[in-house]
Amino acid sequence: MNAQQALKKYQIALKLAQRNYQSNPTYARRLEIYELEELVKHAQKWVH
């Protein structure tokens, strides 16, 4: 998997996590969003 593919997967996972958080906001789900945001930022550095 290259950096572009990884970025796309992280972005999709982030969108799903944000939807889950909206339907049932919990601390664990907020933490998952934070972790995915960090992964997306990191992947964007490799892609751009």
C-alpha positions, 0 to 999 in steps of 0.5 A: 500500500502506498502513501496515497492509498493509505491516506484515502483509507485513513480519510474514509475511516475518519469519516466513519468514526465522525459519524459514529461519534455523532450518533453516540458520542463517547470518549473512546470514539472521540479518541479514535477520531483524534488518532485518525486525524493524526494519521491523516496529517502524517499520511498527507506529509508523505503524499504531498 
